[in-house]
Amino acid sequence: MEHTYKYIIVKTFGNKSSEFLKCLLIRRKVFIEEQCISEDIEVDDHDEHSYHYLLLINESNEKQIPIATGRWRITEKGIKLERFAVLKEYRNQGYGKHILDNILSDTIPFNKPIYLHSQETATNFYLKNGFTIEGESFLEANIKHYKMVYKSK
């Protein structure tokens, strides 16, 4: 199902902006409240050195609602995509793909390997969007994950 709202994506760096705080609210709802991940794991030192993306929908002429987020950072292995989250009531409407597409369009020009650790429930989403599974599953925050690497669409 495709979304019916107009949207914008805001990009920010680090953990000091008001946009970052909105990203964090989405992550808290999805990872800490829904999935019971410890706040110590979810809110990490990497936020300060990551690029954060926030998707807001225009529910009315004046009201923008933050509904999805994701981040990326440069590591010794390449570019790691992380913390993708869409609020429950907005899932399966194409918003996660918009965040992913924006991040990929900004990171592909670096010409470095792009990878992520996908929760098992999200692997099909990433497979459909140009990623392949690399290696065996592993536990991260007590949730089954797979390392996935971007190959292209």
C-alpha positions in Angstrom: 0.0 0.0 0.0 1.4 3.4 -0.9 1.1 6.4 1.3 -1.5 9.1 0.8 0.3 12.0 2.5 2.9 14.4 1.1 6.2 14.2 2.9 9.5 15.8 3.3 12.8 14.4 4.5 15.1 16.4 6.7 18.8 15.5 7.0 20.9 16.4 10.0 24.3 15.5 11.5 25.1 14.8 15.1 22.8 14.7 18.1 22.3 18.4 18.9 19.4 19.5 16.6 15.7 19.5 17.1 15.4 17.2 14.1 17.6 14.6 15.9 15.3 14.8 18.9 12.4 13.9 16.7 14.4 11.0 15.3 15.1 9.8 18.8 11.4 10.0 19.7 10.5 7.6 16.8 13.4 5.3 17.8 12.2 5.2 21.4 8.6 4.3 20.3 9.8 1.6 17.9 12.8 0.0 19.6 12.5 0.8 23.3 8.7 0.6 23.7 7.6 -1.9 21.0 10.7 -4.1 20.9 11.8 -3.7 24.6 15.4 -2.9 23.6 17.3 -1.3 26.4 17.8 2.5 26.1 21.5 1.9 26.8 21.8 -0.1 23.6 19.4 2.1 21.5 20.9 5.5 22.3 24.6 5.1 21.7 27.8 7.2 21.2 27.4 6.8 17.4 24.5 9.3 17.2 27.0 12.2 17.7 28.9 11.1 14.5 26.0 10.0 12.3 23.9 11.5 9.6 20.2 11.3 10.6 17.3 11.4 8.3 13.8 12.3 9.4 10.6 11.8 7.3 7.7 14.1 8.1 4.3 13.9 6.6 2.1 16.9 6.0 -1.1 15.9 7.7 -2.6 19.3 7.1 -1.4 22.6 5.7 0.4 23.6 8.9 1.0 20.3 10.8 4.0 18.1 10.0 4.2 14.8 11.8 7.6 12.9 12.2 6.9 9.3 11.3 10.2 7.6 10.1 13.9 7.8 10.6 17.2 6.2 9.7 20.9 7.0 10.1 24.3 6.2 8.5 27.9 6.6 9.5 31.3 5.8 8.2 33.1 2.9 9.8 36.3 1.1 9.1 34.4 -1.4 6.9 32.5 1.2 4.8 29.2 2.9 5.4 26.8 1.4 8.0 23.1 2.1 7.8 21.3 1.9 11.1 18.3 2.7 13.2 15.6 2.5 10.5 12.3 2.9 12.2 8.8 3.7 11.0 5.9 4.4 13.5 3.6 1.4 13.6 0.6 3.1 12.1 2.6 4.2 9.0 4.3 1.0 8.1 3.9 -0.8 4.8 3.1 2.5 3.0 6.4 3.2 1.3 7.9 5.6 3.9 10.7 3.3 4.9 11.7 3.0 1.2 11.8 6.8 0.9 14.2 7.0 3.8 16.4 4.2 2.4 16.4 5.6 -1.1 17.5 9.0 0.2 20.3 7.5 2.3 21.5 5.4 -0.6 21.5 8.3 -3.0 23.7 10.2 -0.5 26.1 7.3 0.3 26.6 5.5 -3.0 28.8 8.3 -4.3 31.3 7.6 -1.6 32.1 4.4 -3.4 32.5 2.4 -0.2 30.8 -0.8 0.8 27.3 -0.1 2.2 26.1 -2.6 4.8 23.6 -2.9 7.7 22.5 -5.4 10.4 18.9 -6.2 9.6 16.4 -7.6 12.0 15.1 -10.9 10.6 11.6 -9.4 10.1 13.0 -6.7 7.9 15.3 -8.8 5.6 12.7 -9.1 2.8 12.4 -5.3 2.7 16.2 -4.9 2.2 16.4 -7.9 -0.2 13.8 -6.1 -2.4 15.9 -2.9 -2.3 19.3 -4.2 -3.5 20.8 -5.8 -0.4 22.0 -9.4 0.0 22.5 -11.5 3.1 26.1 -12.1 4.0 26.9 -14.8 6.6 24.9 -16.5 9.3 22.3 -14.9 11.6 23.4 -13.5 14.9 21.8 -11.9 18.0 21.9 -8.2 18.6 19.9 -6.8 21.5 18.4 -10.3 21.8 16.9 -10.1 18.3 17.9 -12.2 15.4 19.8 -10.2 12.8 21.6 -10.7 9.5 24.5 -8.7 8.0 23.3 -7.4 4.6 25.4 -5.7 2.0 24.1 -3.3 -0.7 24.8 -4.7 -4.2 22.4 -2.5 -6.3 18.8 -2.7 -7.4 
